[in-house]
Amino acid sequence: MKEEERRDFNKEAAKWDANPGRVKLANEVADAIIREAAPSPGMDVLDFGCGTGLVTLRIQPLVGSITGADSSPGMLAVLESKVKAQGLTNVRTQLVDLEKGGRVERKFLLVISSMTLHHVKDTADLFKQWHGLLLPGGLLAAADLDTEDGSFHGNNTGVLHSGFDREHLKRLLRETGFSDVRDVTAATVMREVEGGEKREFPVFLIIGKK
């Protein structure tokens, strides 16, 4: 991806949480992760593509530790300010830019991700990275859009996939080495698209075990 095609999340970070629809979706994804992956105090968790930590901080009280990884320093700065303000001691952040060869360190019992897959070019390679980051018996729980026509975002700068076919992703996960692969619908986003039409966009959560 060319640098000029990348979405500048640093510029959006300060106002990111001001979008009520975005906060609602993050909460619904977090609820689905809690139901389906059962985060617990013995878990070290990675939130990949954490943004400002909307999902991270929903999972934080339930687990031993959680690391928020993101490619945007601006997003991580917002998360870090929340962590400091709340006096949290079990949240770490890590700057990871896949386009520049960045990689996450450490191993985890749970890897979660929300609305990040469609910004990553090589889905299969990302699944391999996530598999490698998990301890034996660890879980992956990743949320993103079902296949859509490109109208969800309006501005598709930095959007590399117009959603995903769930069966295709489940097949990729199995080929990567995940077992017990399944999916649920985590949320449905109602959004006005071009022309004023209101449309529903389902968001899945796909789960796999190492």
C-alpha positions as CSV (number, residue, x, y, z in Angstrom):
1,M,0.0,0.0,0.0
2,K,1.3,3.4,-0.9
3,E,1.9,5.8,2.0
4,E,-0.6,8.4,0.6
5,E,-3.3,5.8,0.5
6,R,-3.1,5.1,4.3
7,R,-5.7,6.6,6.5
8,D,-4.3,9.0,9.0
9,F,-5.6,7.7,12.3
10,N,-3.3,10.0,14.2
11,K,-5.4,13.0,13.1
12,E,-8.7,11.2,14.0
13,A,-7.5,9.9,17.4
14,A,-8.5,12.9,19.6
15,K,-12.2,12.8,18.4
16,W,-12.4,9.0,17.8
17,D,-14.5,8.3,20.9
18,A,-17.0,11.2,20.1
19,N,-18.8,9.0,17.6
20,P,-21.6,7.3,19.5
21,G,-22.1,4.6,16.8
22,R,-18.4,3.7,17.1
23,V,-18.6,3.4,20.9
24,K,-21.8,1.3,20.6
25,L,-20.2,-1.1,18.1
26,A,-17.1,-1.5,20.3
27,N,-19.3,-2.3,23.3
28,E,-21.3,-4.9,21.3
29,V,-18.1,-6.5,20.1
30,A,-16.7,-6.6,23.6
31,D,-19.9,-8.2,24.8
32,A,-19.6,-10.9,22.2
33,I,-15.9,-11.5,23.1
34,I,-16.9,-11.8,26.8
35,R,-19.7,-14.3,25.9
36,E,-17.7,-16.4,23.4
37,A,-14.1,-16.3,24.7
38,A,-14.8,-16.0,28.4
39,P,-11.8,-13.8,29.3
40,S,-10.6,-14.6,32.9
41,P,-8.1,-13.4,35.5
42,G,-5.5,-16.0,34.4
43,M,-5.3,-14.6,30.9
44,D,-2.7,-12.3,29.3
45,V,-4.6,-10.8,26.3
46,L,-3.6,-9.0,23.2
47,D,-6.0,-6.5,21.6
48,F,-4.6,-6.1,18.0
49,G,-5.6,-2.8,16.3
50,C,-6.8,-1.5,19.7
51,G,-7.3,2.1,18.6
52,T,-8.2,4.3,21.6
53,G,-8.9,1.2,23.7
54,L,-12.7,1.1,23.6
55,V,-12.7,-2.7,23.5
56,T,-9.4,-3.0,25.5
57,L,-10.8,-1.3,28.5
58,R,-14.0,-3.3,28.5
59,I,-11.9,-6.5,28.7
60,Q,-9.3,-5.1,31.1
61,P,-11.2,-5.7,34.4
62,L,-11.7,-9.4,33.6
63,V,-8.2,-10.4,32.8
64,G,-4.7,-10.6,34.3
65,S,-3.2,-8.2,31.7
66,I,-4.0,-6.8,28.3
67,T,-1.7,-5.3,25.7
68,G,-3.1,-2.8,23.2
69,A,-1.2,-2.9,19.9
70,D,-1.8,-0.4,17.1
71,S,0.0,1.2,14.2
72,S,-1.1,4.7,15.3
73,P,0.9,6.6,17.9
74,G,-2.0,9.0,18.3
75,M,-4.5,6.3,19.1
76,L,-2.1,4.7,21.6
77,A,-1.6,8.1,23.2
78,V,-5.3,8.4,23.8
79,L,-5.4,4.9,25.3
80,E,-2.4,5.7,27.5
81,S,-4.1,8.8,28.8
82,K,-7.1,6.8,29.8
83,V,-4.9,4.2,31.5
84,K,-3.1,6.9,33.5
85,A,-6.4,8.7,34.4
86,Q,-7.9,5.5,35.7
87,G,-4.8,4.3,37.5
88,L,-4.7,1.0,35.7
89,T,-1.7,-1.3,36.2
90,N,-2.5,-4.2,34.0
91,V,-2.7,-2.4,30.6
92,R,0.3,-2.1,28.3
93,T,0.6,-0.5,24.8
94,Q,2.8,-1.5,21.9
95,L,3.3,0.4,18.6
96,V,3.1,-2.2,15.8
97,D,3.1,-1.2,12.1
98,L,2.8,-4.3,9.9
99,E,3.6,-2.3,6.8
100,K,7.0,-1.4,8.3
101,G,7.7,-5.0,9.5
102,G,6.5,-4.4,13.1
103,R,5.7,-7.5,15.2
104,V,4.2,-8.0,18.6
105,E,6.4,-9.6,21.3
106,R,5.3,-12.0,24.0
107,K,2.8,-14.8,24.0
108,F,-0.9,-14.6,25.0
109,L,-3.8,-16.8,26.0
110,L,-6.3,-14.7,24.1
111,V,-5.9,-12.5,21.0
112,I,-8.8,-10.2,20.2
113,S,-9.3,-7.7,17.3
114,S,-12.1,-5.5,16.3
115,M,-12.6,-3.9,12.9
116,T,-8.9,-4.2,12.0
117,L,-8.9,-7.0,9.5
118,H,-10.2,-4.9,6.6
119,H,-7.2,-2.5,7.0
120,V,-4.6,-5.4,6.6
121,K,-3.7,-6.5,3.1
122,D,-2.6,-10.1,3.7
123,T,-5.3,-11.7,5.9
124,A,-3.7,-15.2,5.8
125,D,-0.3,-13.8,6.9
126,L,-2.0,-11.9,9.8
127,F,-3.7,-15.2,10.9
128,K,-0.3,-16.9,10.9
129,Q,1.1,-14.1,13.1
130,W,-1.8,-14.4,15.5
131,H,-1.5,-18.1,15.7
132,G,2.2,-17.7,16.5
133,L,1.4,-15.2,19.3
134,L,-0.9,-17.6,21.1
135,L,0.1,-20.1,23.7
136,P,-1.2,-23.7,23.2
137,G,-4.9,-23.8,24.0
138,G,-5.2,-20.0,23.5
139,L,-8.1,-18.4,21.7
140,L,-8.5,-15.9,18.8
141,A,-11.6,-13.8,18.7
142,A,-11.7,-11.3,15.8
143,A,-14.6,-9.1,14.7
144,D,-15.1,-7.4,11.3
145,L,-17.7,-6.8,8.6
146,D,-19.5,-9.3,6.5
147,T,-18.9,-8.8,2.8
148,E,-20.3,-5.5,1.7
149,D,-20.3,-3.2,-1.4
150,G,-17.8,-0.6,-0.1
151,S,-20.5,1.8,1.2
152,F,-20.0,1.1,4.9
153,H,-17.1,3.6,5.3
154,G,-18.1,6.2,2.8
155,N,-14.4,7.2,2.5
156,N,-12.6,4.0,1.7
157,T,-9.1,5.4,2.2
158,G,-7.0,2.6,3.8
159,V,-9.8,0.1,3.4
160,L,-8.3,-3.0,1.7
161,H,-11.3,-5.4,2.0
162,S,-15.0,-4.6,1.6
163,G,-15.8,-7.0,4.4
164,F,-15.2,-10.7,4.4
165,D,-17.0,-14.0,3.6
166,R,-17.2,-15.9,6.9
167,E,-16.7,-19.3,5.4
168,H,-13.6,-18.1,3.6
169,L,-12.1,-16.8,6.8
170,K,-12.9,-20.0,8.7
171,R,-11.2,-22.0,6.1
172,L,-8.1,-19.8,6.3
173,L,-8.1,-20.2,10.1
174,R,-8.2,-24.0,9.8
175,E,-5.5,-24.0,7.2
176,T,-3.4,-21.9,9.6
177,G,-3.8,-24.5,12.4
178,F,-6.7,-23.2,14.4
179,S,-9.3,-25.7,15.6
180,D,-12.9,-25.4,16.9
181,V,-13.4,-22.5,14.4
182,R,-16.8,-20.9,14.5
183,D,-18.5,-17.6,14.1
184,V,-21.4,-15.6,15.5
185,T,-22.9,-12.2,14.7
186,A,-21.6,-9.7,17.2
187,A,-23.5,-6.6,16.1
188,T,-25.5,-5.1,13.3
189,V,-24.7,-1.5,12.4
190,M,-27.4,0.6,10.8
191,R,-25.9,3.2,8.6
192,E,-27.1,5.8,6.1
193,V,-25.3,5.3,2.8
194,E,-25.0,7.4,-0.4
195,G,-28.5,8.4,-1.6
196,G,-29.9,8.5,1.9
197,E,-30.8,4.8,2.1
198,K,-30.4,3.2,5.5
199,R,-28.7,-0.2,5.4
200,E,-27.8,-2.9,7.9
201,F,-24.2,-4.1,8.1
202,P,-23.6,-7.3,10.1
203,V,-20.4,-7.6,12.1
204,F,-19.2,-11.1,12.8
205,L,-17.0,-12.5,15.6
206,I,-14.9,-15.4,14.4
207,I,-13.3,-17.7,17.1
208,G,-10.6,-20.2,16.8
209,K,-8.4,-22.3,19.2
210,K,-4.7,-23.0,19.0
